[in-house]
Amino acid sequence: MNEIIKKNGVTFGLILGLFAILITAGIYAIDLELFTKPWIGVISIVISILIGVILVSKTKKQMGNITFKEAFTVYFIASVIGGLISTIFSYVLFNFIDTQAKETLKEITMKYTSEMLEKFGSPASVVNETMQKLSETDNYSLGNLFFAYAISLVFSSLFGLILAAIFKSKSPSSQGS
């Protein structure tokens, strides 16, 4: 594997991980209810996408040319590292540092979900069943966090494929393997 791809993938993975830690810690410090606000998620995704675009663009510039595989690989490495850092931080924060915050978040999420279901006219039986399932679920268990991590890697991979297609060098004769 090309050293530029390794270096940039790891560096930007650490940047993505740090960004995720700062967002999570900031929300934790300011107001736990912000975890249920869709606009926070949208802003986080947009910033992550921008970081990915900068990563692939920088890598292409440093290499001169970049293949589809190289563009995808550098993005995927960064996604794996950033997501892993974020997942580990969330696990430690809500299972060791402040377990009460995990319970508070569960209550906030249940209230938010119940309000949304009622707003969309869901029958009481659906609301009750959903609340029962939510009350029995630990969103910050190691298994659930790594399941969410795996799902996020799937979506990151899809975006990485799109990004690689956009940034791959146009001239196949000037590309290396």
C-alpha positions in Angstrom: 0.0 0.0 0.0 1.2 3.5 -0.9 2.7 5.4 2.1 0.7 8.6 1.2 -2.5 6.6 1.4 -1.6 5.0 4.8 -0.4 8.4 6.2 -3.4 10.4 5.0 -5.9 7.6 6.0 -4.5 7.4 9.5 -4.1 11.2 9.9 -7.6 12.0 8.7 -9.0 9.0 10.7 -7.6 10.6 13.8 -9.1 14.0 12.7 -12.5 12.4 12.2 -12.2 10.6 15.6 -11.2 13.8 17.3 -14.1 15.7 15.6 -16.6 13.0 16.8 -15.2 13.2 20.3 -15.5 17.0 20.4 -19.1 16.8 19.1 -20.1 14.1 21.6 -18.3 15.8 24.5 -19.7 19.2 23.6 -23.3 17.9 23.4 -22.7 16.0 26.7 -21.4 19.2 28.4 -24.0 21.5 27.0 -27.3 19.6 27.0 -28.0 15.9 26.6 -31.3 16.7 24.7 -29.1 17.9 21.8 -28.5 14.2 21.1 -32.1 13.9 19.8 -31.9 17.0 17.5 -31.7 16.0 13.9 -29.9 19.2 12.9 -26.9 18.1 15.0 -26.7 14.9 13.1 -27.0 16.7 9.8 -24.2 19.2 10.7 -22.0 16.3 11.8 -22.5 14.4 8.6 -21.8 17.5 6.4 -18.6 18.2 8.3 -17.5 14.5 8.0 -18.2 14.6 4.3 -16.2 17.8 3.9 -13.3 16.2 5.8 -13.6 13.2 3.4 -13.5 15.5 0.4 -10.5 17.3 1.7 -8.8 14.0 2.4 -9.3 12.5 -1.0 -8.5 15.8 -2.8 -5.3 16.2 -0.8 -4.2 12.6 -1.4 -4.8 13.0 -5.2 -2.8 16.2 -5.2 0.1 14.6 -3.3 0.1 11.5 -5.6 -0.5 13.4 -8.8 -2.9 10.7 -10.0 -5.2 8.5 -8.0 -7.0 5.3 -9.0 -10.5 4.5 -7.9 -9.1 1.9 -5.5 -6.6 4.3 -3.9 -9.2 7.0 -3.5 -11.7 4.6 -1.9 -8.9 3.0 0.3 -7.7 6.2 1.8 -11.3 7.3 2.6 -12.2 3.8 4.0 -9.1 3.8 6.3 -10.0 7.2 7.7 -13.7 6.1 8.2 -12.6 2.9 10.1 -10.3 4.7 12.4 -12.6 7.7 13.0 -15.6 5.5 13.7 -13.7 3.3 16.0 -12.4 6.2 18.0 -15.9 7.6 18.2 -17.4 4.3 19.3 -14.8 3.7 22.0 -15.2 7.2 23.3 -19.0 6.8 23.6 -18.7 3.4 25.3 -16.2 4.8 27.9 -18.2 8.0 28.5 -21.6 6.3 29.0 -20.5 3.1 30.6 -17.7 4.2 32.9 -17.4 8.0 33.2 -21.2 8.9 33.6 -23.6 6.0 33.6 -26.4 8.3 34.8 -26.1 10.2 31.6 -26.8 7.0 29.7 -30.1 6.6 31.7 -31.0 10.2 31.2 -30.4 9.9 27.5 -32.6 6.8 27.4 -35.4 8.8 29.0 -34.9 11.8 26.7 -34.9 9.4 23.6 -38.1 7.7 24.8 -39.9 11.0 25.3 -38.7 12.3 21.9 -39.7 9.0 20.2 -43.1 9.0 21.8 -43.8 12.6 20.8 -42.7 11.9 17.2 -44.9 8.7 17.0 -47.9 10.6 18.4 -47.2 13.5 16.0 -47.4 11.1 13.1 -50.6 9.6 14.3 -49.3 6.2 15.4 -51.8 4.0 17.3 -51.3 3.8 21.0 -50.5 0.1 20.8 -47.5 1.0 18.5 -46.4 3.8 20.8 -46.6 1.5 23.9 -44.7 -1.4 22.1 -42.0 1.0 20.9 -41.6 2.4 24.4 -41.4 -1.1 25.9 -38.6 -2.0 23.4 -36.7 1.2 24.1 -36.9 0.8 27.8 -35.3 -2.7 27.4 -32.5 -1.5 25.1 -29.1 -0.3 26.1 -28.0 1.9 23.2 -24.5 2.2 24.7 -23.8 -1.5 25.2 -20.7 -2.7 23.5 -22.8 -4.8 21.1 -25.2 -2.0 20.1 -22.4 0.5 19.7 -20.4 -1.8 17.4 -23.6 -2.6 15.5 -24.1 1.1 14.9 -20.4 1.4 14.0 -20.9 -1.4 11.4 -23.9 0.3 9.9 -22.0 3.6 9.8 -19.2 1.9 7.9 -21.7 0.6 5.3 -22.9 4.1 4.7 -19.4 5.5 4.8 -18.4 2.9 2.2 -21.2 3.9 -0.1 -20.1 7.6 0.2 -16.5 6.5 -0.3 -17.4 4.8 -3.5 -19.1 7.9 -4.8 -16.1 10.1 -3.7 -13.6 7.7 -5.3 -15.6 7.8 -8.6 -15.5 11.6 -8.5 -11.8 12.0 -7.7 -10.2 9.1 -9.6 -7.8 10.3 -12.3 -9.3 10.5 -15.7 -6.3 9.2 -17.7 -5.9 5.4 -17.2 -2.5 5.4 -18.9 -1.0 7.7 -16.2 -2.2 5.7 -13.2 -0.2 3.3 -11.1 -1.5 0.3 -9.2 
